[in-house]
Amino acid sequence: MRRHVLLGLVIALAVVVGFALAAENSEEATPPAGCGGGSCPAAAGCSSGGCCGATAAACSAEKGCCDEKEGCCAKKCVVICPVSGDPASESIFVAYGGGKVFFRCGGCKAAFEKEPEKFTTKANLQLVLTGQVVQKGCPLSGRKCNPETEISVSGAKVAFCCNGCQGKVAKAEGEKQLELVFSADAFKKAFEIKKEPAEEKKEESSTEEKKS
């Protein structure tokens, strides 16, 4: 009798453990609530796995982050204020370069508005990390980029025209490296504000009209 009871308990325990493992695997496979499953513009601090919305807005300050090549990540991405170096708030920003730059507080925003040139490099970096711009050329030469030269610069994926330009940036450190890629002159050569689909269609229509 005892053997039958013990056997029954062992079987019941095995069933419970089996259901628990199945539920755990199911939770891991299920994407976070509200995920769209699409890929997003590059942003800082991301890793593969997970998902988020497929729009640039979903990857802006405090909204989460994504990596264009690895897919979206489930964890949040911290957007850094170019003035204080602390996490920025999505509700405090200024229009800049066709996009938005986010700040920690009203004081940081005021400091930026007073002397924007003082924070240009880090503001440009933020535009890249929040996916508001796309790369159009090498930040050193302005020439067409070779995808095989891509490296990470302060969390941003950047490509160059040749190994020479890539090597120069890779060897640089800290502020010097940032200046080579995100200073006003370098940024103008390398990046442009990302166009919304509606804007691209409008430009295409305008081009077609001129041809006809």
SERO-4910 file (N, C-alpha, C, O; in steps of 0.05 Angstrom, whole numbers):
BEGIN
 pado doro    nc1    nc2    nc3   cac1   cac2   cac3    cc1    cc2    cc3    oc1    oc2    oc3
  Met    A     17    -24      0      0      0      0     17     25      0     13     44    -15
  Arg    A     38     24     18     56     48     19     70     52     -7     75     75    -16
  Arg    A     78     30    -20     92     32    -46     74     46    -66     83     63    -81
  His    A     49     39    -66     30     52    -85     27     81    -79     25     98    -98
  Val    A     26     88    -53     23    116    -46     48    132    -54     45    154    -65
  Leu    A     71    121    -48     97    134    -55     99    138    -86    107    159    -95
  Leu    A     92    117   -100     93    118   -129     74    140   -140     81    154   -158
  Gly    A     51    141   -127     32    162   -136     42    190   -131     38    208   -147
  Leu    A     55    193   -108     67    220   -101     89    227   -121     91    250   -129
  Val    A    106    208   -128    128    213   -147    117    221   -174    127    240   -186
  Ile    A     96    207   -183     84    214   -209     72    241   -208     75    257   -227
  Ala    A     58    248   -186     45    274   -184     66    296   -184     63    317   -197
  Leu    A     88    292   -169    110    311   -168    122    316   -195    129    338   -203
  Ala    A    126    294   -210    138    296   -237    120    312   -255    130    328   -272
  Val    A     94    308   -253     75    323   -270     76    353   -263     76    370   -281
  Val    A     77    360   -237     78    388   -229    103    401   -239    102    423   -250
  Val    A    126    387   -236    151    398   -246    151    402   -276    161    422   -286
  Gly    A    139    383   -290    137    385   -319    121    410   -328    129    424   -346
  Phe    A     98    414   -314     82    438   -321     97    464   -315     94    483   -330
  Ala    A    112    464   -293    126    488   -285    148    495   -305    151    519   -312
  Leu    A    162    475   -315    183    479   -335    171    489   -361    182    506   -375
  Ala    A    148    477   -368    135    485   -393    126    514   -392    128    529   -412
  Ala    A    115    522   -369    106    550   -365    129    569   -367    127    591   -378
  Glu    A    152    561   -354    175    579   -354    186    583   -383    193    605   -390
  Asn    A    187    561   -398    196    564   -426    177    581   -442    186    596   -460
  Ser    A    152    578   -437    132    594   -451    135    624   -446    132    640   -464
  Glu    A    141    631   -420    145    659   -413    169    671   -426    169    694   -435
  Glu    A    191    654   -428    215    664   -441    212    669   -470    224    687   -482
  Ala    A    194    652   -482    190    655   -511    171    677   -518    170    687   -541
  Thr    A    155    686   -498    136    707   -503    149    735   -501    161    741   -481
  Pro    A    146    751   -522    159    778   -521    145    796   -500    122    791   -493
  Pro    A    159    816   -491    148    835   -471    122    847   -481    118    850   -505
  Ala    A    104    854   -463     79    866   -470     82    891   -487     99    908   -482
  Gly    A     65    893   -508     66    916   -525     86    915   -547     90    935   -561
  Cys    A    100    893   -549    121    891   -570    109    888   -598     90    874   -602
  Gly    A    122    901   -617    113    899   -644    128    878   -660    120    870   -681
  Gly    A    152    870   -649    167    850   -662    183    860   -686    196    843   -700
  Gly    A    184    886   -691    199    896   -714    227    904   -706    234    902   -682
  Ser    A    243    912   -725    270    922   -719    269    952   -717    252    965   -729
  Cys    A    288    963   -702    288    991   -697    314   1004   -704    334    990   -708
  Pro    A    315   1031   -704    341   1044   -709    361   1038   -687    353   1031   -665
  Ala    A    386   1040   -694    407   1034   -674    405   1053   -650    398   1076   -653
  Ala    A    411   1042   -627    411   1058   -603    430   1046   -583    439   1023   -587
  Ala    A    437   1060   -562    457   1052   -544    448   1030   -524    424   1028   -518
  Gly    A    467   1015   -515    462    996   -493    446    972   -500    435    959   -482
  Cys    A    443    965   -526    426    943   -533    440    916   -536    464    915   -539
  Ser    A    424    895   -533    434    868   -538    413    854   -554    390    863   -555
  Ser    A    420    831   -565    400    817   -582    379    804   -565    382    800   -541
  Gly    A    356    798   -577    334    786   -563    313    806   -555    318    830   -554
  Gly    A    289    797   -550    267    815   -542    257    829   -567    263    822   -589
  Cys    A    241    850   -562    230    866   -584    219    892   -574    217    896   -550
  Cys    A    212    909   -592    199    934   -585    185    945   -610    185    931   -631
  Gly    A    174    968   -609    160    979   -632    178    984   -655    203    987   -651
  Ala    A    168    985   -679    184    988   -703    187   1017   -713    192   1021   -737
  Thr    A    183   1036   -695    186   1064   -704    208   1078   -688    215   1069   -666
  Ala    A    218   1099   -699    239   1114   -686    230   1125   -659    245   1127   -640
  Ala    A    204   1132   -657    193   1143   -633    195   1123   -610    199   1131   -587
  Ala    A    192   1098   -616    193   1077   -596    221   1074   -585    225   1062   -564
  Cys    A    241   1085   -599    269   1082   -590    280   1109   -579    304   1111   -575
  Ser    A    263   1128   -575    272   1154   -565    277   1153   -535    276   1131   -523
  Ala    A    282   1175   -523    289   1176   -494    270   1160   -477    246   1164   -477
  Glu    A    281   1142   -461    268   1125   -441    246   1107   -452    230   1097   -437
  Lys    A    245   1103   -479    224   1087   -491    234   1058   -496    217   1041   -504
  Gly    A    259   1052   -492    270   1026   -500    290   1030   -522    291   1052   -534
  Cys    A    304   1009   -529    324   1013   -550    326    988   -568    317    967   -561
  Cys    A    339    991   -590    341    970   -610    368    971   -624    381    991   -624
  Asp    A    374    949   -637    398    948   -654    389    939   -681    376    918   -684
  Glu    A    396    954   -701    387    950   -729    394    922   -739    379    910   -754
  Lys    A    418    912   -731    427    887   -742    418    863   -724    411    842   -735
  Glu    A    420    866   -698    414    844   -680    384    842   -673    376    821   -662
  Gly    A    368    861   -680    340    861   -673    336    877   -647    355    887   -636
  Cys    A    311    878   -639    305    894   -616    313    881   -589    316    857   -587
  Cys    A    317    898   -570    323    887   -543    301    895   -524    288    916   -528
  Ala    A    296    878   -504    274    882   -486    280    903   -465    262    917   -455
  Lys    A    305    906   -457    312    924   -436    311    953   -445    312    959   -469
  Lys    A    308    971   -426    307    999   -432    335   1010   -439    355   1001   -428
  Cys    A    335   1030   -455    360   1043   -463    360   1071   -450    341   1086   -451
  Val    A    382   1077   -437    385   1102   -423    397   1123   -442    420   1120   -450
  Val    A    382   1143   -448    392   1165   -465    405   1185   -447    394   1194   -427
  Ile    A    430   1192   -454    446   1210   -437    443   1239   -444    445   1247   -468
  Cys    A    439   1256   -424    437   1285   -428    465   1295   -437    485   1289   -424
  Pro    A    466   1311   -459    492   1321   -469    505   1342   -451    528   1348   -454
  Val    A    489   1353   -432    500   1374   -415    510   1362   -388    532   1368   -380
  Ser    A    493   1346   -375    501   1335   -349    514   1308   -349    529   1301   -331
  Gly    A    509   1292   -370    519   1265   -371    502   1246   -356    510   1222   -353
  Asp    A    479   1255   -346    460   1238   -331    438   1229   -350    435   1240   -371
  Pro    A    422   1209   -341    399   1200   -357    380   1223   -364    374   1240   -347
  Ala    A    371   1224   -389    354   1246   -398    324   1238   -395    318   1215   -391
  Ser    A    307   1258   -396    278   1254   -394    266   1259   -421    274   1277   -436
  Glu    A    247   1242   -428    234   1245   -455    216   1270   -456    208   1278   -478
  Ser    A    210   1282   -434    192   1305   -433    207   1332   -435    194   1353   -437
  Ile    A    234   1331   -433    250   1355   -434    268   1354   -458    288   1339   -458
  Phe    A    262   1370   -478    278   1369   -503    277   1395   -518    260   1412   -512
  Val    A    294   1398   -538    293   1421   -556    296   1410   -584    308   1389   -589
  Ala    A    285   1425   -603    288   1418   -631    317   1425   -639    328   1446   -633
  Tyr    A    330   1406   -653    358   1409   -659    365   1393   -684    361   1369   -685
  Gly    A    377   1406   -704    386   1392   -727    365   1376   -742    371   1357   -755
  Gly    A    340   1384   -740    318   1370   -753    307   1348   -735    287   1335   -743
  Gly    A    318   1344   -712    308   1323   -693    304   1335   -666    297   1359   -663
  Lys    A    307   1319   -645    303   1328   -617    327   1319   -601    338   1297   -604
  Val    A    336   1336   -582    356   1329   -563    343   1330   -535    330   1349   -528
  Phe    A    347   1309   -520    335   1306   -494    354   1313   -471    378   1309   -473
  Phe    A    342   1323   -449    358   1333   -426    348   1322   -400    326   1311   -398
  Arg    A    365   1324   -379    358   1314   -353    338   1333   -340    319   1323   -327
  Cys    A    342   1359   -343    324   1378   -329    323   1404   -345    336   1408   -365
  Gly    A    306   1423   -335    303   1449   -348    329   1465   -348    335   1480   -366
  Gly    A    346   1461   -327    371   1475   -325    390   1467   -347    404   1484   -359
  Cys    A    391   1441   -353    408   1431   -374    398   1441   -402    414   1448   -419
  Lys    A    372   1441   -405    360   1451   -430    367   1480   -434    374   1488   -456
  Ala    A    366   1496   -413    372   1525   -414    402   1529   -421    409   1547   -437
  Ala    A    419   1513   -409    448   1515   -414    454   1508   -443    471   1521   -456
  Phe    A    440   1489   -454    444   1481   -482    434   1503   -501    448   1510   -520
  Glu    A    411   1514   -495    400   1535   -512    417   1560   -512    418   1575   -531
  Lys    A    431   1565   -489    448   1588   -487    474   1585   -503    483   1604   -516
  Glu    A    486   1561   -502    511   1556   -516    510   1528   -529    524   1510   -521
  Pro    A    494   1525   -550    491   1499   -563    518   1488   -575    522   1464   -575
  Glu    A    535   1507   -584    560   1498   -597    578   1484   -576    595   1468   -584
  Lys    A    574   1490   -551    591   1478   -530    584   1448   -527    601   1433   -517
  Phe    A    560   1440   -534    551   1413   -530    545   1398   -557    532   1377   -557
  Thr    A    554   1410   -579    547   1400   -605    554   1370   -609    538   1355   -619
  Thr    A    579   1363   -601    588   1335   -606    570   1315   -592    562   1295   -604
  Lys    A    564   1319   -567    548   1300   -551    519   1301   -560    505   1281   -558
  Ala    A    510   1324   -569    482   1326   -579    480   1310   -605    460   1296   -609
  Asn    A    500   1312   -622    500   1296   -647    501   1266   -641    488   1250   -654
  Leu    A    517   1259   -621    518   1230   -613    491   1221   -604    482   1199   -612
  Gln    A    477   1237   -589    450   1229   -580    431   1225   -603    414   1207   -603
  Leu    A    433   1242   -624    416   1239   -647    420   1212   -661    401   1199   -670
  Val    A    445   1204   -661    452   1178   -673    441   1155   -656    429   1136   -666
  Leu    A    446   1157   -630    438   1135   -611    408   1132   -609    398   1110   -604
  Thr    A    393   1153   -614    364   1152   -612    352   1146   -640    327   1147   -643
  Gly    A    368   1141   -660    358   1132   -686    345   1154   -702    328   1148   -720
  Gln    A    351   1179   -696    338   1201   -711    353   1208   -737    342   1223   -753
  Val    A    377   1198   -740    392   1203   -764    402   1177   -776    403   1156   -763
  Val    A    410   1179   -801    422   1156   -815    449   1164   -826    453   1188   -832
  Gln    A    467   1145   -829    494   1152   -839    493   1153   -869    482   1135   -882
  Lys    A    506   1173   -881    506   1177   -910    535   1176   -921    538   1172   -945
  Gly    A    555   1179   -903    582   1179   -913    602   1176   -890    594   1175   -867
  Cys    A    628   1175   -897    649   1173   -877    652   1199   -862    653   1220   -875
  Pro    A    653   1199   -836    655   1223   -820    682   1238   -824    684   1262   -818
  Leu    A    702   1224   -835    728   1237   -839    731   1248   -867    741   1270   -871
  Ser    A    722   1232   -887    726   1241   -915    700   1249   -929    701   1265   -948
  Gly    A    678   1240   -919    652   1246   -932    646   1227   -955    625   1228   -967
  Arg    A    665   1209   -961    661   1190   -983    642   1167   -974    636   1163   -951
  Lys    A    634   1151   -994    617   1128   -990    629   1108   -970    653   1103   -970
  Cys    A    613   1097   -952    622   1080   -931    625   1051   -940    610   1041   -958
  Asn    A    644   1037   -929    648   1008   -933    636    995   -908    648    998   -886
  Pro    A    615    979   -910    602    967   -887    621    950   -870    617    947   -846
  Glu    A    642    939   -883    661    922   -869    678    937   -849    692    925   -833
  Thr    A    678    964   -850    695    980   -832    679    989   -808    690   1004   -791
  Glu    A    655    980   -804    638    989   -782    650    982   -755    658    959   -750
  Ile    A    650   1001   -737    658    997   -709    638   1012   -691    622   1027   -700
  Ser    A    640   1007   -665    623   1020   -646    638   1044   -634    661   1041   -624
  Val    A    626   1067   -635    638   1092   -623    618   1102   -602    597   1113   -609
  Ser    A    625   1098   -576    607   1106   -554    579   1094   -557    559   1107   -551
  Gly    A    578   1069   -567    552   1056   -569    539   1059   -596    519   1046   -601
  Ala    A    549   1076   -613    537   1081   -640    553   1066   -661    578   1066   -660
  Lys    A    539   1052   -679    553   1038   -700    559   1058   -723    541   1071   -733
  Val    A    585   1060   -729    594   1078   -750    612   1064   -770    630   1049   -762
  Ala    A    608   1069   -795    625   1058   -816    642   1080   -829    636   1103   -826
  Phe    A    662   1071   -844    681   1090   -856    686   1083   -885    679   1061   -894
  Cys    A    700   1101   -899    705   1095   -927    727   1075   -931    728   1061   -952
  Cys    A    746   1073   -912    769   1056   -915    780   1048   -887    772   1059   -867
  Asn    A    798   1029   -887    810   1021   -862    828   1042   -850    832   1042   -825
  Gly    A    838   1061   -866    854   1082   -856    838   1100   -838    847   1107   -816
  Cys    A    815   1108   -847    797   1126   -830    787   1111   -806    786   1122   -784
  Gln    A    780   1085   -810    771   1069   -787    793   1067   -766    788   1070   -742
  Gly    A    818   1062   -775    840   1059   -757    846   1084   -741    852   1083   -717
  Lys    A    843   1107   -754    848   1132   -740    828   1136   -718    836   1145   -696
  Val    A    803   1130   -723    782   1133   -702    785   1112   -680    782   1118   -657
  Ala    A    791   1087   -688    794   1065   -669    817   1070   -649    815   1062   -626
  Lys    A    838   1083   -659    861   1088   -641    856   1112   -622    869   1113   -601
  Ala    A    838   1130   -630    833   1153   -614    816   1144   -589    804   1123   -589
  Glu    A    817   1160   -568    803   1154   -544    787   1178   -533    793   1201   -539
  Gly    A    766   1172   -518    751   1192   -504    740   1214   -521    728   1209   -542
  Glu    A    744   1239   -512    733   1262   -526    744   1265   -554    730   1274   -572
  Lys    A    770   1257   -558    782   1260   -584    768   1242   -604    764   1250   -627
  Gln    A    761   1218   -596    747   1200   -614    719   1210   -621    711   1209   -644
  Leu    A    705   1221   -601    679   1233   -606    680   1256   -626    663   1258   -643
  Glu    A    700   1273   -622    704   1296   -640    708   1287   -669    698   1300   -688
  Leu    A    723   1266   -673    729   1256   -700    704   1247   -715    702   1249   -739
  Val    A    684   1238   -700    660   1227   -712    635   1244   -710    619   1245   -728
  Phe    A    633   1259   -687    608   1273   -682    610   1303   -679    591   1317   -672
  Ser    A    634   1314   -685    636   1343   -685    619   1355   -707    609   1340   -724
  Ala    A    615   1380   -707    597   1393   -727    605   1386   -756    588   1379   -772
  Asp    A    631   1389   -762    640   1384   -789    638   1355   -797    629   1348   -818
  Ala    A    646   1337   -779    645   1308   -784    616   1299   -787    610   1282   -804
  Phe    A    599   1309   -770    571   1301   -770    558   1309   -796    541   1294   -807
  Lys    A    565   1333   -806    553   1343   -831    561   1325   -854    545   1320   -873
  Lys    A    585   1314   -854    595   1296   -875    582   1269   -874    576   1257   -894
  Ala    A    577   1260   -849    569   1232   -845    540   1226   -841    531   1204   -848
  Phe    A    524   1245   -831    497   1238   -823    476   1258   -834    482   1281   -841
  Glu    A    452   1248   -837    430   1265   -844    405   1256   -829    403   1232   -822
  Ile    A    387   1274   -825    363   1267   -810    346   1246   -825    344   1247   -849
  Lys    A    335   1228   -810    320   1206   -823    294   1217   -832    280   1231   -818
  Lys    A    287   1210   -857    262   1220   -869    239   1200   -863    244   1176   -864
  Glu    A    216   1210   -858    193   1193   -854    184   1183   -882    189   1196   -902
  Pro    A    171   1160   -883    161   1149   -908    145   1168   -925    148   1169   -950
  Ala    A    129   1185   -912    112   1204   -927    129   1225   -940    123   1233   -963
  Glu    A    151   1233   -927    169   1253   -939    184   1242   -963    188   1255   -983
  Glu    A    192   1216   -960    206   1203   -982    188   1201  -1007    197   1206  -1029
  Lys    A    163   1194  -1002    144   1191  -1025    140   1219  -1038    137   1220  -1062
  Lys    A    138   1240  -1022    134   1266  -1032    157   1275  -1049    153   1287  -1070
  Glu    A    182   1269  -1041    206   1276  -1056    207   1260  -1082    214   1271  -1103
  Glu    A    199   1234  -1081    199   1218  -1105    179   1228  -1125    184   1229  -1149
  Ser    A    155   1237  -1115    134   1248  -1133    144   1273  -1146    139   1278  -1170
  Ser    A    157   1290  -1130    168   1315  -1140    188   1311  -1162    189   1325  -1182
  Thr    A    205   1290  -1158    226   1284  -1178    213   1274  -1204    222   1282  -1226
  Glu    A    193   1257  -1201    179   1246  -1224    165   1269  -1240    165   1268  -1265
  Glu    A    154   1288  -1226    140   1310  -1239    160   1327  -1255    154   1336  -1278
  Lys    A    184   1331  -1244    204   1347  -1258    214   1333  -1283    220   1345  -1303
  Lys    A    216   1306  -1282    225   1290  -1305    204   1292  -1328    211   1294  -1351
  Ser    A    178   1291  -1320    157   1291  -1340    153   1320  -1351    136   1324  -1368
***
